[in-house]
Amino acid sequence: MSDEQRRHELADFLRTRRMRISPEQAGLFSGGRRRTPGLRREEVAHLAHVGISWYIMLEQGQDIRPSRAVLQSIADALQLSPVERQHMFVLADQGPLPADLPDDEGQISPALQRMLDALEPLPAYVVGYRWNYLAWNTAAAEILNLESAPGPYRTNALWSMFTDTEIRQLHPDTWEQVAQKMLAEFRADSAPHMHDPWLQRLIADLQDASPEFRTWWHRHDIRAKADSVKRIIHPLMGSLAFEHTILQAVAAPGLKVMVCAPLPGTDTMEKIQELLEIAQAQGI
């Protein structure tokens, strides 16, 4: 990402954060009905103790260099969460950005693949910093449908979520919620790598391919990736529920190992074992 692109990303991010806070939430008097939601620029400047003209230039994407102390004040004024605060620092060129990126996302060692296989019947897979699926076991392939997406990014998690109808069918009633959560996590996770041309092409192609992605991308929602409960409706096995755990590969910091353990108190484990038996009988 060029300096100009980063400044405009920062400007868009600040505008979206400003528009979600009401004067009352910021401890200000609203003064009646407003034509647009959220705080005015001059109110943010007042709360952050910075000049109004200076803050306007920052939101316009002009070439100014806020200090870390000023960014902290703006983050406080906009009531940013810790992950949003970190994201803003990255966009302001005050956060850790890698100097160089590898041409690919790293090699999966035979030992790591053996570990994935040994985790069966638990679905387990590895993703890289581009959110491509780099390795998986049979349970993950059968249950999570990792290779079904059409187009040029068939093993990319984000592309699959927004373009693959089979993935949508895994979340028949919750797809919008799940997709928005994934997008917010991707935005936070990928911010340090946004100068990668491959990621820039992915985002551009997703905006062409998915109207939902195009709309939600411009909201600048940010969310830290964390362990969670994952629920899907499998076409053969029906309702499945997992505890989704994220592990870091120490030898390759860009890689994350995702493990889905059956949620206690459900029949998910029995259904997984039945599905794997069917797949084995069919020679898959």
C-alpha positions in Angstrom: 0.0 0.0 0.0 1.5 3.4 -1.0 1.6 6.3 1.4 -1.3 8.0 -0.4 -3.4 4.9 -0.3 -2.7 4.5 3.4 -3.6 8.1 4.1 -7.0 7.7 2.3 -7.6 4.4 4.2 -7.0 6.3 7.4 -9.3 9.1 6.4 -12.1 6.7 5.5 -11.6 4.8 8.8 -11.8 8.0 10.9 -14.9 9.1 9.1 -16.7 5.8 9.7 -15.7 5.8 13.4 -16.8 9.4 13.8 -20.2 8.7 12.3 -21.1 5.9 14.6 -20.7 8.0 17.8 -23.6 10.2 19.0 -22.9 13.5 20.8 -24.6 12.0 23.8 -22.2 9.0 23.8 -19.3 11.5 23.7 -20.7 13.6 26.6 -21.7 16.5 24.3 -25.0 18.3 23.8 -26.6 17.4 20.5 -28.4 20.6 19.8 -31.4 19.0 18.1 -31.8 17.0 15.0 -28.7 16.6 12.7 -28.6 16.0 9.0 -25.9 13.3 9.3 -25.3 10.8 12.0 -22.4 10.9 14.5 -20.1 13.6 15.6 -19.0 16.7 13.6 -15.3 17.0 12.7 -15.0 20.1 15.0 -16.4 18.0 17.9 -13.8 15.3 17.4 -11.1 18.0 17.2 -12.4 19.5 20.5 -12.5 16.1 22.3 -9.0 15.2 21.0 -7.5 18.6 21.8 -6.3 19.2 18.3 -6.9 22.1 15.8 -10.1 21.9 13.7 -8.3 22.7 10.5 -5.6 20.1 11.2 -8.2 17.4 11.9 -10.1 18.2 8.8 -6.9 17.8 6.7 -6.3 14.5 8.4 -9.8 13.3 7.4 -9.2 14.6 3.9 -6.2 12.3 3.5 -3.7 15.1 3.2 0.0 14.5 3.8 0.3 15.2 7.5 2.1 13.1 10.1 0.3 12.8 13.5 2.4 11.9 16.5 1.6 8.8 18.5 0.3 11.1 21.4 -2.1 12.8 19.0 -3.3 9.5 17.6 -3.9 8.3 21.2 -6.0 11.4 21.8 -8.0 10.9 18.6 -8.5 7.2 19.5 -9.9 8.2 22.9 -12.2 10.8 21.3 -13.6 8.2 18.9 -13.8 5.6 21.6 -11.9 3.0 19.6 -11.5 -0.5 20.8 -8.0 -1.9 21.3 -8.0 -3.6 17.9 -9.4 -0.5 16.2 -6.7 1.6 17.9 -4.0 -0.8 16.6 -5.5 -0.6 13.1 -5.5 3.2 13.1 -1.8 3.2 14.2 -0.9 0.9 11.3 -2.8 3.1 8.8 -1.1 6.2 10.2 2.3 4.5 9.6 2.9 4.3 13.4 2.5 0.6 13.7 4.7 -2.4 12.8 4.7 -3.0 9.0 6.9 -5.7 7.5 9.6 -4.4 5.2 9.3 -7.3 2.8 6.8 -10.1 2.2 7.6 -13.5 0.8 6.4 -14.4 -2.7 4.2 -17.1 -1.2 2.8 -17.6 2.3 5.4 -20.1 3.5 6.0 -23.8 3.2 3.9 -26.3 5.2 6.4 -28.7 6.8 5.7 -32.4 6.7 5.6 -32.4 10.5 2.8 -29.8 10.4 0.8 -31.8 7.9 1.3 -35.0 10.0 0.0 -33.0 13.0 -3.2 -32.1 11.1 -3.7 -35.7 10.0 -3.2 -36.9 13.6 -5.9 -34.5 14.9 -8.6 -36.4 13.0 -11.5 -36.7 13.4 -11.2 -33.1 14.5 -11.3 -30.8 11.4 -8.0 -28.8 11.3 -6.4 -26.6 8.7 -3.7 -24.0 8.2 -4.2 -20.5 6.8 -1.5 -17.9 5.8 -1.5 -14.1 6.1 -3.4 -13.9 2.8 -6.1 -16.1 4.4 -5.5 -18.9 1.9 -6.0 -22.5 3.0 -2.5 -23.9 2.8 -3.0 -27.4 4.4 -5.9 -29.4 5.9 -6.9 -32.9 7.0 -9.7 -35.0 5.5 -12.2 -34.0 8.2 -11.8 -30.3 7.4 -12.2 -31.0 3.6 -15.3 -33.0 4.2 -17.0 -30.9 6.7 -16.0 -27.3 5.9 -15.9 -27.7 2.1 -12.5 -25.9 1.7 -12.0 -26.3 -2.0 -15.4 -25.6 -3.5 -15.1 -21.9 -4.3 -15.2 -20.9 -8.0 -12.8 -18.4 -9.7 -9.1 -17.6 -9.2 -9.0 -17.7 -5.4 -10.6 -21.1 -4.8 -8.6 -21.8 -1.6 -9.0 -18.3 -0.1 -11.3 -18.2 3.0 -12.6 -14.7 2.3 -13.3 -15.4 -1.4 -15.1 -18.6 -0.5 -17.3 -16.9 2.1 -18.4 -14.2 -0.3 -18.7 -16.0 -3.7 -19.4 -19.7 -3.0 -23.0 -20.6 -2.7 -22.1 -23.9 -1.0 -20.4 -22.0 1.8 -23.4 -19.8 2.2 -25.6 -22.9 2.6 -23.5 -23.9 5.6 -24.9 -20.8 7.3 -28.5 -20.6 6.0 -29.8 -18.2 8.7 -26.6 -16.6 9.9 -24.5 -15.9 6.7 -24.6 -12.1 7.0 -23.5 -12.2 10.6 -20.7 -14.7 9.9 -19.5 -13.0 6.8 -19.4 -9.5 8.5 -17.4 -11.0 11.4 -15.0 -12.7 9.0 -14.5 -9.5 7.0 -13.8 -7.4 10.2 -11.2 -10.0 11.3 -9.6 -10.1 7.9 -9.3 -6.3 7.8 -7.6 -6.2 11.2 -5.4 -9.2 10.4 -4.3 -8.0 7.0 -3.7 -4.3 7.6 0.1 -4.8 8.1 0.3 -6.6 4.8 -1.8 -4.2 2.6 1.2 -3.3 0.5 1.0 -6.8 -0.9 -0.2 -6.6 -4.6 -1.8 -10.0 -4.3 -4.0 -8.8 -1.4 -4.9 -5.6 -3.3 -6.0 -7.7 -6.3 -8.1 -9.9 -4.0 -9.9 -7.0 -2.5 -10.5 -5.4 -5.8 -11.9 -8.6 -7.3 -14.1 -9.2 -4.3 -15.6 -5.7 -4.7 -16.4 -6.7 -8.3 -17.7 -10.1 -7.4 -19.8 -9.5 -4.3 -22.1 -6.5 -3.7 -22.2 -7.4 0.1 -18.4 -7.3 0.2 -18.3 -4.0 -1.7 -20.8 -2.4 0.8 -19.3 -3.8 4.0 -15.7 -3.2 3.0 -16.3 0.6 3.1 -17.6 0.4 6.7 -14.1 -0.2 8.0 -15.3 -2.6 10.7 -12.4 -4.1 12.7 -12.5 -7.1 15.0 -9.7 -9.1 16.7 -9.6 -12.8 15.7 -10.3 -15.0 18.7 -11.5 -18.5 19.7 -15.2 -18.9 19.2 -18.1 -21.3 18.7 -18.6 -22.2 15.1 -22.0 -23.6 13.9 -22.8 -24.9 10.5 -25.6 -26.8 8.7 -23.9 -29.6 6.8 -25.8 -30.9 3.7 -25.6 -34.5 4.9 -25.1 -34.3 8.6 -27.3 -31.4 9.5 -26.4 -29.2 12.5 -22.8 -29.2 13.7 -21.3 -27.1 16.5 -17.6 -26.7 17.2 -15.2 -24.9 19.5 -13.0 -23.1 17.0 -9.4 -22.6 18.4 -6.6 -20.7 16.8 -3.0 -21.8 17.3 0.1 -19.9 16.1 2.9 -21.6 14.3 6.0 -20.3 16.1 8.4 -21.2 13.4 6.3 -19.4 10.8 4.5 -16.4 12.4 2.4 -15.8 9.3 0.7 -19.2 9.7 -2.3 -20.0 11.9 -3.5 -23.5 12.7 -7.3 -23.7 13.1 -8.8 -26.6 15.1 -12.5 -27.3 15.3 -13.4 -29.5 18.4 -16.9 -30.8 18.7 -18.9 -28.6 21.2 -19.6 -30.6 24.4 -23.2 -31.6 24.8 -23.9 -32.0 21.1 -23.8 -35.0 18.8 -21.2 -33.4 16.5 -18.5 -35.9 17.1 -20.8 -38.8 16.2 -21.8 -37.0 13.0 -18.2 -36.3 12.0 -17.2 -40.0 12.5 -20.2 -41.1 10.4 -19.3 -38.6 7.6 -15.7 -39.8 7.6 -16.9 -43.4 7.3 -19.0 -42.5 4.3 -16.1 -40.7 2.7 -13.8 -43.7 3.3 -16.4 -46.1 1.8 -16.6 -43.9 -1.3 -12.8 -43.8 -1.6 -12.5 -40.1 -1.0 
